[in-house]
C-alpha cells in the first residue's frame, strides 16, 4: 500500500462544534439575524460566490412573509428553494407546527393569487412562476433549517409540504409538472455539520474495497500514483448504494442528478445506459477517484483500495442510483482513475481542474479566458484576496472566512452589464454573459479593467446597502417608504445601477462616451460603495415614479422600454446631481478617465 500523509485526511473530532465556531466567527452574517444559519447553508451547499448578493435578492423574511424566509431562484441550475429558518434559544427540539407553516408558504408561492402580499414576497412569487412557466426550473426544494437535532416528525411534516408542491404544480403547470422534481430537506444542526465536514475531509469513505480491473495502467508522479482501469458499471453502482453522498465528499459539486438543466448531463448518461450500454465507455469522460492507498493483487485482476472519494464523475455515478429502467450494467464499463496523493495542494487543484470538464455553470466556460486571467492579476495587485472571475472559489475558504475583500465574478459581471445599460441581461439572463460570445466580448474585453469593475460593483453594493438600511428602520416617511417599495422588487438593483450610470455625465467635469474608460482610484469596494452612497440617496425621490413601473409591468427584458426609462430618469436627476458640489468633488477626486 501507499499510505498518504495524515494531515490530508485528518477528521474533525467534533464536526458540529467546528461548524458552530465557524458560524459564530462569520460576523458578516450577523446582520441577517435568525437567517444567519440559513444563508450559511445556502453558501455551503450551493457553493455561491457572494452570499450577501443572495441575501439581498432572495430573503423574504419580514412582516407578512407568510412563513417564507427565503425564496431563491437559480435559473442557471434550474432550482427553486423555498426555505424557513428557526433558531431555538431555550428549547432542544423544534415544534412540528413550525414546519407545518411551510404549507402556508407553499400555497402562496405556487398556487394562491398574489394579492395583499408584501412587495418583496409578491415579486419573488412572480419570479418563481415565470421561471417555471418558461421551463427554466426543474427542481423545487423545501428547506427547513434549524439548530436542533434531526427529528423524524419534522421530516414527515416536510414531506407533506412537498406533496402540496407537487399537487400545486400539477394544477398550475400541468404540461411540465411531470418533469419537475420536488424534495424537502431538513437541515438540522447535525445534517448541516455533515455538509461542513465533507468540505474539510476529501475522503469520508474509509473502507477497504476490492475493484475488478482485469488490466490496470500504473502511472507515477513525484507526489502521486495513479491507477487507470476499465471498471464494470455495476461495481460503481454498488458503491453508490453502499455509501450514497459520502462517496462525493471531495467533489465540489456532488451529484447534481436532482437538477435537469441544459448544463446537466445526467439525462444523457441514463439515455446512453438505456439504449447503448456497450458504447458507454467511448461516450463517457470517465471517473476520477481519490483513495488513501491502492495495491494490485498478484494476478493483476483486482485493485485493492483504501478509502474512496469520487472527485470527478459524480454525474456518472449518481445516474446509476435508479436502475430499474436500465439495461444490465455488467454490459457497460467506465474508465476510472484511482489517485493516491500526498500533497493537499495538488489534491485541491486536481478537484478543481478535473471538474472543469463536467456539468458546469455558464461562468465556468470562461474560467481560463485571457481577459479573466488579466483581471484576476489586476485585482491581486490592488490587494484583493481573490477575484473569482469566471472561476468559482473553494467552498471551504468562502464559508470559513466570508467578508467583503473577495469580489465575486458573477456579481461583478451583473454589475458591469447593468452599469452599461442592460439591466435585463444582468438580472434575467446573467448566464448569457458567459455563454454567448458576442455578449461576453461586449463587456469583457481589452477595455475592461479591475478599477472599472470596482466602480460598477461599488454602485451595486451601494444600492443593496440602501435597501438594507431602509428595511432596518422601524418608521419611514412616505417618501422613503416609496423608495423601499421600489427596492424590494426583484431586479431593482440592476435597473437602478443602469439608471444612475446613465446620469454619470452629471457627476464629472469630463465624462467620455465610452464608459469603460471610467476608472475608480480609491482601491477597494468598501470605499467605492461609500463614493456612490450619497448619489443613491439623492436620486431616491425618483425611484417610485420613474423606475417602479418597469418592474411592476415586468418590462426589464424589453430594451426599448428600458432605454426610454433610463433617458427620462437621467433628465430628471441631472439638475440635482450637477448642483451637488460635494458629490461631484468626490467623483472628480476618485474617478479618472483613462487616456490609454
C-alpha positions as CSV (number, residue, x, y, z in Angstrom):
1,X,0.0,0.0,0.0
2,X,1.0,3.6,-0.4
3,X,-0.2,5.5,2.8
4,X,-0.8,9.2,2.5
5,X,0.1,12.0,4.9
6,X,-2.2,12.1,7.8
7,X,-2.8,15.8,7.6
8,X,-4.5,15.5,4.3
9,X,-7.2,13.2,5.7
10,X,-7.5,14.3,9.3
11,X,-11.0,14.0,10.6
12,X,-12.8,16.7,12.6
13,X,-13.2,15.4,16.2
14,X,-16.5,17.2,16.5
15,X,-17.9,18.5,13.2
16,X,-20.8,20.2,14.9
17,X,-18.6,22.2,17.3
18,X,-16.2,23.1,14.5
19,X,-19.1,24.3,12.3
20,X,-20.7,26.3,15.1
21,X,-17.3,28.0,15.8
22,X,-17.0,29.0,12.1
23,X,-20.6,30.2,12.1
24,X,-20.0,32.3,15.2
25,X,-16.9,33.8,13.6
26,X,-18.9,34.7,10.5
27,X,-19.8,38.1,11.9
28,X,-20.5,39.4,8.4
29,X,-23.7,37.3,8.5
30,X,-24.9,38.7,11.9
31,X,-26.9,41.4,10.1
32,X,-29.3,38.7,8.9
33,X,-30.2,37.6,12.5
34,X,-32.2,34.4,12.6
35,X,-31.5,33.8,8.9
36,X,-27.7,33.6,9.5
37,X,-27.7,29.8,9.6
38,X,-29.9,29.6,6.6
39,X,-27.6,31.8,4.5
40,X,-24.6,29.8,5.7
41,X,-26.3,26.7,4.5
42,X,-27.0,28.3,1.1
43,X,-23.4,29.3,0.8
44,X,-22.1,25.9,1.9
45,X,-24.4,23.6,-0.1
46,X,-24.9,25.6,-3.3
47,X,-21.3,27.0,-3.4
48,X,-22.4,30.6,-4.2
49,X,-19.7,33.1,-4.6
50,X,-21.4,36.1,-2.9
51,X,-23.8,35.2,-0.2
52,X,-24.6,38.8,0.5
53,X,-25.9,39.3,-3.0
54,X,-28.1,36.2,-2.5
55,X,-29.3,37.6,0.8
56,X,-30.3,40.9,-0.9
57,X,-32.1,39.1,-3.7
58,X,-33.7,36.1,-2.0
59,X,-34.5,36.8,1.6
60,X,-38.2,37.5,2.0
61,X,-38.4,37.4,5.8
62,X,-40.4,40.1,7.5
63,X,-43.8,41.3,8.3
64,X,-46.4,39.4,6.3
65,X,-43.9,36.9,4.9
66,X,-46.4,34.0,5.0
67,X,-43.7,31.8,6.6
68,X,-41.3,32.3,3.7
69,X,-38.0,33.4,5.0
70,X,-36.2,32.9,1.6
71,X,-37.3,32.3,-1.9
72,X,-34.2,31.6,-4.1
73,X,-34.5,31.3,-7.8
74,X,-31.4,30.0,-9.8
75,X,-32.3,29.7,-13.5
76,X,-28.7,28.5,-14.3
77,X,-29.1,25.5,-12.1
78,X,-32.8,25.1,-12.7
79,X,-33.5,25.4,-9.0
80,X,-36.0,27.0,-6.7
81,X,-35.6,26.9,-2.9
82,X,-38.3,27.9,-0.5
83,X,-36.9,28.0,3.0
84,X,-37.8,28.6,6.5
85,X,-35.3,29.2,9.3
86,X,-35.7,28.5,13.1
87,X,-33.1,29.3,15.7
88,X,-34.0,27.7,19.1
89,X,-32.8,29.6,22.1
90,X,-34.2,27.7,25.2
91,X,-35.6,24.6,23.5
92,X,-33.7,21.5,22.4
93,X,-36.4,20.4,19.9
94,X,-38.5,22.1,17.2
95,X,-42.2,22.1,17.5
96,X,-43.8,20.3,14.5
97,X,-46.1,23.3,13.9
98,X,-43.1,25.4,12.9
99,X,-42.6,23.1,9.9
100,X,-46.3,22.9,9.1
101,X,-46.1,26.7,8.5
102,X,-44.4,25.7,5.2
103,X,-47.9,24.6,4.0
104,X,-48.8,28.3,4.0
105,X,-45.6,29.2,2.2
106,X,-46.2,26.5,-0.5
107,X,-49.7,27.7,-1.1
108,X,-48.7,31.3,-1.6
109,X,-45.7,30.6,-3.7
110,X,-47.2,28.0,-6.1
111,X,-50.9,28.4,-6.2
112,X,-52.7,31.3,-4.3
113,X,-53.5,34.6,-6.0
114,X,-50.8,37.2,-5.5
115,X,-53.0,39.6,-3.6
116,X,-52.2,41.6,-0.4
117,X,-48.7,40.3,-0.1
118,X,-45.6,42.3,0.8
119,X,-43.7,43.6,-2.3
120,X,-40.6,41.5,-1.7
121,X,-42.7,38.3,-1.4
122,X,-45.0,39.1,-4.3
123,X,-42.0,39.9,-6.5
124,X,-40.4,36.6,-5.5
125,X,-43.5,34.7,-6.3
126,X,-43.7,36.4,-9.7
127,X,-40.2,35.3,-10.5
128,X,-40.8,31.7,-9.4
129,X,-43.9,31.3,-11.5
130,X,-42.3,33.0,-14.5
131,X,-39.2,30.8,-14.3
132,X,-41.3,27.6,-14.0
133,X,-43.6,28.7,-16.9
134,X,-40.7,29.3,-19.3
135,X,-39.1,26.0,-18.5
136,X,-36.1,27.2,-16.6
137,X,-36.9,25.3,-13.4
138,X,-36.6,21.5,-13.0
139,X,-36.2,21.1,-9.2
140,X,-38.0,22.6,-6.3
141,X,-36.6,22.1,-2.8
142,X,-38.2,23.0,0.5
143,X,-35.7,23.7,3.3
144,X,-36.2,23.8,7.0
145,X,-33.0,25.0,8.6
146,X,-32.7,24.8,12.4
147,X,-30.1,24.4,15.2
148,X,-31.6,21.4,16.9
149,X,-31.1,17.7,16.4
150,X,-32.7,15.9,13.5
151,X,-36.3,15.0,14.1
152,X,-38.3,12.3,12.3
153,X,-41.6,14.1,12.8
154,X,-40.2,17.2,11.0
155,X,-39.1,15.1,8.1
156,X,-42.6,13.6,7.8
157,X,-44.2,17.1,8.0
158,X,-41.8,18.4,5.3
159,X,-42.8,15.6,3.0
160,X,-46.4,16.7,3.4
161,X,-45.4,20.1,2.2
162,X,-43.5,18.5,-0.8
163,X,-46.7,16.7,-1.7
164,X,-48.6,20.0,-1.6
165,X,-46.0,21.5,-4.0
166,X,-46.4,18.6,-6.4
167,X,-50.2,19.0,-6.4
168,X,-49.9,22.7,-7.0
169,X,-47.5,22.2,-9.9
170,X,-49.9,19.7,-11.5
171,X,-52.7,22.1,-11.2
172,X,-50.9,25.3,-12.3
173,X,-48.3,23.9,-14.8
174,X,-49.8,20.5,-16.0
175,X,-47.6,20.3,-19.1
176,X,-44.3,20.4,-17.3
177,X,-45.1,19.2,-13.8
178,X,-44.3,15.6,-14.6
179,X,-40.7,16.5,-15.5
180,X,-40.1,18.5,-12.3
181,X,-38.6,17.1,-9.1
182,X,-39.8,18.2,-5.7
183,X,-37.9,17.4,-2.5
184,X,-37.9,18.5,1.1
185,X,-34.8,18.8,3.2
186,X,-34.5,19.1,7.0
187,X,-31.1,20.9,7.6
188,X,-30.7,20.3,11.3
189,X,-27.6,21.1,13.1
190,X,-26.0,17.7,12.6
191,X,-27.2,17.5,9.0
192,X,-25.6,20.8,8.2
193,X,-22.4,19.7,10.1
194,X,-22.2,16.7,7.7
195,X,-22.1,19.1,4.7
196,X,-19.5,21.2,6.5
197,X,-17.4,18.2,7.3
198,X,-17.5,17.0,3.8
199,X,-15.6,20.1,2.7
200,X,-12.9,19.6,5.3
201,X,-12.2,15.9,4.6
202,X,-11.6,14.8,1.0
203,X,-12.2,11.1,1.8
204,X,-15.1,10.2,4.2
205,X,-15.4,6.6,3.0
206,X,-12.6,4.8,4.7
207,X,-13.3,1.1,4.0
208,X,-11.1,-1.3,2.1
209,X,-12.7,-2.0,-1.2
210,X,-11.8,-4.5,-4.0
211,X,-12.2,-3.3,-7.6
212,X,-12.3,-5.8,-10.5
213,X,-10.0,-4.3,-13.1
214,X,-8.8,-7.1,-15.4
215,X,-5.9,-4.9,-16.5
216,X,-4.5,-1.7,-15.0
217,X,-2.1,1.0,-16.1
218,X,0.0,2.5,-13.3
219,X,1.4,6.0,-13.6
220,X,3.6,7.7,-11.0
221,X,4.4,11.3,-10.2
222,X,6.7,12.8,-7.6
223,X,3.8,13.0,-5.1
224,X,1.1,10.8,-6.5
225,X,0.4,7.4,-8.0
226,X,-2.4,6.8,-10.5
227,X,-4.2,3.5,-11.5
228,X,-6.2,3.6,-14.7
229,X,-8.6,0.8,-15.4
230,X,-11.9,-0.2,-17.1
231,X,-14.4,-0.9,-14.4
232,X,-17.9,-2.6,-14.7
233,X,-20.6,0.0,-14.1
234,X,-22.4,-2.3,-11.7
235,X,-19.4,-2.1,-9.3
236,X,-19.7,1.7,-9.4
237,X,-23.4,1.4,-8.8
238,X,-22.8,-0.8,-5.8
239,X,-20.5,1.8,-4.2
240,X,-23.2,4.5,-4.6
241,X,-25.8,2.2,-3.0
242,X,-23.4,1.5,-0.1
243,X,-22.2,5.0,0.6
244,X,-24.5,7.4,-1.1
245,X,-23.5,11.1,-0.8
246,X,-20.4,10.3,1.4
247,X,-18.9,9.0,-1.8
248,X,-18.7,12.6,-3.1
249,X,-17.0,14.2,-0.1
250,X,-14.2,15.5,-2.2
251,X,-16.4,16.7,-5.1
252,X,-17.1,20.4,-5.2
253,X,-20.4,19.9,-7.0
254,X,-21.6,16.5,-5.7
255,X,-24.3,14.6,-7.5
256,X,-26.4,17.1,-9.5
257,X,-28.9,14.5,-10.6
258,X,-31.7,16.4,-8.9
259,X,-31.3,19.3,-11.4
260,X,-32.2,18.8,-15.0
261,X,-30.9,21.8,-17.0
262,X,-29.0,22.4,-20.2
263,X,-25.9,22.3,-18.2
264,X,-26.6,18.9,-16.6
265,X,-25.6,15.7,-18.4
266,X,-27.4,13.3,-16.1
267,X,-30.3,12.6,-18.5
268,X,-27.8,11.9,-21.4
269,X,-26.0,9.4,-19.2
270,X,-29.1,7.5,-18.5
271,X,-30.2,7.5,-22.1
272,X,-26.9,6.0,-23.1
273,X,-27.2,3.3,-20.4
274,X,-30.7,2.5,-21.6
275,X,-30.1,2.5,-25.3
276,X,-26.4,1.8,-25.9
277,X,-24.8,0.3,-22.7
278,X,-21.9,-1.3,-24.6
279,X,-20.9,2.0,-26.1
280,X,-20.9,3.8,-22.7
281,X,-17.1,3.5,-22.4
282,X,-16.4,5.5,-25.5
283,X,-19.1,8.2,-24.9
284,X,-18.3,8.9,-21.2
285,X,-15.3,11.0,-20.0
286,X,-14.8,8.6,-17.1
287,X,-14.4,9.0,-13.3
288,X,-11.6,10.3,-11.2
289,X,-11.4,9.0,-7.6
290,X,-9.2,9.9,-4.7
291,X,-8.0,7.0,-2.5
292,X,-5.8,6.7,0.5
293,X,-3.9,3.7,-0.8
294,X,-4.1,1.2,-3.6
295,X,-2.4,-2.1,-4.4
296,X,-2.9,-4.6,-7.3
297,X,-3.4,-8.3,-6.4
298,X,-0.7,-10.7,-7.5
299,X,-2.7,-11.8,-10.5
300,X,-3.5,-8.2,-11.5
301,X,-7.2,-8.9,-11.7
302,X,-8.2,-6.7,-8.7
303,X,-7.2,-3.4,-7.3
304,X,-7.5,-3.2,-3.5
305,X,-8.1,0.4,-2.4
306,X,-8.3,2.0,1.0
307,X,-10.9,4.7,1.1
308,X,-12.8,6.2,-1.8
309,X,-13.9,9.7,-2.9
310,X,-15.2,10.5,-6.4
311,X,-13.9,13.9,-7.2
312,X,-14.9,13.9,-10.8
313,X,-17.7,11.8,-12.3
314,X,-20.4,12.3,-9.7
315,X,-22.9,12.7,-12.5
316,X,-22.0,9.3,-13.9
317,X,-22.1,7.6,-10.5
318,X,-25.3,9.3,-9.4
319,X,-27.1,8.4,-12.6
320,X,-26.8,4.8,-11.6
321,X,-28.8,5.1,-8.4
322,X,-32.1,4.1,-10.1
323,X,-31.5,1.2,-12.5
324,X,-34.9,-0.4,-12.9
325,X,-35.3,1.0,-16.4
326,X,-31.7,0.4,-17.4
327,X,-30.0,-2.5,-19.2
328,X,-27.9,-4.8,-17.1
329,X,-25.0,-2.7,-16.0
330,X,-22.5,-5.5,-16.3
331,X,-22.7,-4.9,-20.1
332,X,-21.2,-1.4,-19.6
333,X,-17.8,-0.3,-18.4
334,X,-16.4,3.0,-17.5
335,X,-12.8,4.3,-17.3
336,X,-11.7,5.1,-13.7
337,X,-8.6,6.8,-12.5
338,X,-7.8,5.9,-8.8
339,X,-5.3,8.5,-7.5
340,X,-3.2,8.2,-4.4
341,X,-1.8,11.6,-3.5
342,X,0.3,13.0,-0.6
343,X,0.0,16.7,-1.4
344,X,-3.1,18.7,-0.3
345,X,-2.3,21.5,-2.7
346,X,-2.3,19.0,-5.6
347,X,-5.5,17.5,-4.4
348,X,-7.3,20.8,-4.4
349,X,-6.0,21.6,-7.9
350,X,-7.0,18.1,-9.1
351,X,-10.5,18.5,-7.8
352,X,-10.8,22.0,-9.4
353,X,-9.3,21.2,-12.8
354,X,-11.0,17.8,-13.4
355,X,-14.4,19.3,-12.6
356,X,-14.0,21.9,-15.4
357,X,-14.8,19.1,-17.9
358,X,-18.1,18.0,-16.4
359,X,-21.5,19.7,-15.9
360,X,-20.7,23.4,-15.4
361,X,-22.4,26.6,-14.8
362,X,-22.2,29.3,-17.6
363,X,-19.4,31.2,-15.9
364,X,-17.2,28.2,-16.0
365,X,-16.9,28.4,-19.7
366,X,-14.7,31.5,-19.3
367,X,-12.6,30.2,-16.4
368,X,-9.4,30.2,-18.5
369,X,-10.2,33.2,-20.6
370,X,-7.2,35.7,-21.0
371,X,-9.3,38.6,-20.0
372,X,-10.3,36.9,-16.8
373,X,-6.7,36.0,-16.0
374,X,-5.7,39.6,-16.6
375,X,-8.4,40.9,-14.4
376,X,-7.5,38.5,-11.6
377,X,-3.9,39.7,-11.8
378,X,-5.1,43.3,-11.7
379,X,-7.2,42.7,-8.6
380,X,-4.3,40.9,-7.0
381,X,-2.1,44.0,-7.5
382,X,-4.9,46.1,-5.9
383,X,-4.6,43.9,-2.8
384,X,-7.8,41.9,-3.1
385,X,-7.8,38.5,-1.5
386,X,-9.5,37.0,-4.5
387,X,-11.3,37.9,-7.7
388,X,-13.2,34.8,-8.6
389,X,-13.8,35.8,-12.2
390,X,-15.5,33.0,-14.1
391,X,-14.0,30.5,-11.7
392,X,-15.9,29.7,-8.6
393,X,-13.8,29.7,-5.5
394,X,-13.2,27.0,-2.9
395,X,-16.2,26.4,-0.8
396,X,-14.2,25.9,2.4
397,X,-12.5,29.2,2.1
398,X,-15.7,31.1,1.5
399,X,-17.7,29.6,4.3
400,X,-14.9,29.9,6.9
401,X,-13.8,33.4,6.0
402,X,-16.6,35.4,4.5
403,X,-16.1,39.2,4.3
404,X,-16.0,41.7,1.5
405,X,-12.5,41.5,0.3
406,X,-13.4,38.8,-2.3
407,X,-15.0,40.0,-5.5
408,X,-17.5,37.5,-7.0
409,X,-17.0,37.3,-10.7
410,X,-20.8,36.6,-11.2
411,X,-21.8,39.7,-9.1
412,X,-19.1,41.7,-10.9
413,X,-20.4,40.7,-14.3
414,X,-24.0,41.6,-13.4
415,X,-22.9,44.9,-12.0
416,X,-20.8,45.6,-15.1
417,X,-23.6,44.7,-17.6
418,X,-26.2,46.8,-15.7
419,X,-23.8,49.8,-15.5
420,X,-23.5,49.7,-19.2
421,X,-27.3,50.0,-19.7
422,X,-28.5,46.4,-19.9
423,X,-30.3,45.5,-16.7
424,X,-32.5,42.9,-18.3
425,X,-29.5,40.7,-19.2
426,X,-27.8,41.5,-15.9
427,X,-30.7,40.2,-13.9
428,X,-32.7,37.8,-16.0
429,X,-30.1,36.3,-18.4
430,X,-26.8,36.5,-16.5
431,X,-25.8,33.1,-17.8
432,X,-25.7,34.6,-21.4
433,X,-23.0,36.9,-20.3
434,X,-20.7,33.9,-20.2
435,X,-22.1,31.6,-22.8
436,X,-22.9,33.9,-25.7
437,X,-19.6,35.1,-27.2
438,X,-20.9,38.4,-28.5
439,X,-22.4,39.3,-25.2
440,X,-19.3,38.3,-23.3
441,X,-17.0,40.2,-25.5
442,X,-19.2,43.3,-25.3
443,X,-18.5,43.6,-21.6
444,X,-15.3,41.6,-21.0
445,X,-12.7,42.9,-23.5
446,X,-9.4,44.7,-23.5
447,X,-11.0,47.9,-22.3
448,X,-12.4,46.2,-19.2
449,X,-10.2,46.9,-16.1
450,X,-10.4,45.9,-12.4
451,X,-10.7,49.6,-11.4
452,X,-13.7,50.0,-13.8
453,X,-15.3,46.8,-12.3
454,X,-14.8,48.3,-8.8
455,X,-16.7,51.4,-9.9
456,X,-19.6,49.2,-11.1
457,X,-19.6,46.8,-8.0
458,X,-19.4,49.8,-5.7
459,X,-22.6,51.2,-7.2
460,X,-24.4,47.9,-7.0
461,X,-23.4,47.4,-3.3
462,X,-24.5,51.0,-2.5
463,X,-27.9,50.2,-3.9
464,X,-28.1,46.9,-1.9
465,X,-26.9,48.8,1.2
466,X,-29.7,51.4,0.8
467,X,-32.3,48.6,0.7
468,X,-30.9,47.1,3.9
469,X,-30.8,50.5,5.6
470,X,-34.4,51.3,4.8
471,X,-35.6,47.9,5.8
472,X,-33.9,48.2,9.2
473,X,-35.8,51.4,10.1
474,X,-38.9,51.0,12.1
475,X,-40.7,54.1,10.8
476,X,-40.3,55.6,7.4
477,X,-41.7,58.7,5.8
478,X,-44.0,58.3,2.9
479,X,-41.2,59.2,0.5
480,X,-38.7,56.7,2.0
481,X,-41.4,54.0,2.0
482,X,-41.9,54.5,-1.7
483,X,-38.1,54.2,-2.2
484,X,-38.1,50.9,-0.2
485,X,-41.1,49.7,-2.1
486,X,-39.1,50.0,-5.3
487,X,-36.0,48.4,-3.9
488,X,-38.0,45.4,-2.7
489,X,-38.8,44.4,-6.3
490,X,-36.6,41.8,-7.8
491,X,-34.4,43.3,-10.5
492,X,-34.4,46.7,-8.7
493,X,-30.7,46.8,-8.2
494,X,-29.8,46.1,-11.8
495,X,-32.3,48.7,-13.1
496,X,-31.1,51.4,-10.6
497,X,-27.5,50.7,-11.3
498,X,-28.2,51.3,-15.0
499,X,-30.2,54.4,-14.3
500,X,-27.6,56.0,-12.1
501,X,-24.8,55.1,-14.5
502,X,-26.8,56.8,-17.3
503,X,-26.6,60.0,-15.2
504,X,-22.8,59.8,-14.8
505,X,-22.1,62.8,-17.0
506,X,-23.6,65.0,-14.4
507,X,-21.1,63.8,-11.8
508,X,-17.9,64.6,-13.7
509,X,-16.2,67.5,-15.4
510,X,-15.3,65.2,-18.2
511,X,-17.3,62.1,-19.0
512,X,-16.3,60.0,-22.0
513,X,-18.9,58.4,-24.3
514,X,-17.0,55.1,-23.7
515,X,-17.9,54.4,-20.0
516,X,-15.1,51.6,-19.9
517,X,-12.6,54.5,-19.6
518,X,-14.0,55.4,-16.2
519,X,-11.7,54.0,-13.5
520,X,-12.1,54.1,-9.8
521,X,-8.8,55.1,-8.0
522,X,-9.9,54.6,-4.4
523,X,-8.7,51.0,-4.1
524,X,-11.5,48.8,-2.6
525,X,-15.2,48.1,-2.8
526,X,-15.9,49.5,0.6
527,X,-14.6,52.9,-0.4
528,X,-16.3,52.6,-3.8
529,X,-19.6,51.9,-2.1
530,X,-19.1,55.0,0.1
531,X,-18.5,57.0,-3.1
532,X,-21.9,56.1,-4.5
533,X,-23.9,56.1,-1.3
534,X,-24.9,59.9,-1.4
535,X,-25.8,59.5,-5.1
536,X,-28.2,56.6,-4.3
537,X,-29.7,58.7,-1.5
538,X,-30.1,61.8,-3.7
539,X,-32.0,60.0,-6.5
540,X,-34.3,58.3,-4.1
541,X,-37.3,60.5,-4.8
542,X,-37.4,59.5,-8.5
543,X,-37.4,55.7,-8.0
544,X,-41.1,55.2,-7.5
545,X,-42.3,57.5,-10.3
546,X,-39.6,56.7,-12.9
547,X,-38.4,53.1,-12.3
548,X,-41.1,51.2,-10.4
549,X,-43.4,51.0,-13.5
550,X,-40.8,49.0,-15.4
551,X,-40.6,46.3,-12.7
552,X,-44.3,46.3,-11.9
553,X,-45.1,45.7,-15.6
554,X,-42.2,43.2,-15.9
555,X,-40.6,45.2,-18.7
556,X,-37.0,44.7,-17.7
557,X,-36.4,42.4,-20.7
558,X,-37.7,45.0,-23.2
559,X,-34.7,47.1,-24.3
560,X,-36.7,49.9,-25.9
561,X,-38.8,50.4,-22.7
562,X,-35.7,50.3,-20.5
563,X,-33.8,52.7,-22.8
564,X,-36.6,55.2,-22.7
565,X,-36.9,54.8,-18.9
566,X,-33.2,55.4,-18.4
567,X,-33.3,58.6,-20.6
568,X,-36.3,60.0,-18.6
569,X,-34.5,59.2,-15.3
570,X,-31.3,60.8,-16.4
571,X,-33.1,64.0,-17.4
572,X,-35.0,64.1,-14.1
573,X,-32.0,63.7,-11.8
574,X,-29.3,65.6,-13.7
575,X,-30.1,69.0,-12.2
576,X,-29.8,67.8,-8.6
577,X,-26.6,65.9,-9.3
578,X,-25.0,68.8,-11.1
579,X,-25.8,71.1,-8.1
580,X,-24.3,68.6,-5.6
581,X,-20.9,70.2,-5.2
582,X,-19.7,67.8,-2.5
583,X,-20.8,64.7,-4.5
584,X,-19.2,66.0,-7.7
585,X,-16.0,66.9,-5.9
586,X,-15.7,63.3,-4.6
587,X,-16.2,61.9,-8.1
588,X,-13.7,64.2,-9.7
589,X,-11.2,63.2,-7.0
590,X,-11.7,59.4,-7.1
591,X,-12.8,58.7,-10.7
592,X,-10.4,59.2,-13.5
593,X,-10.8,59.0,-17.3
594,X,-8.3,56.5,-18.7
595,X,-6.5,58.1,-21.6
596,X,-4.7,55.0,-22.9
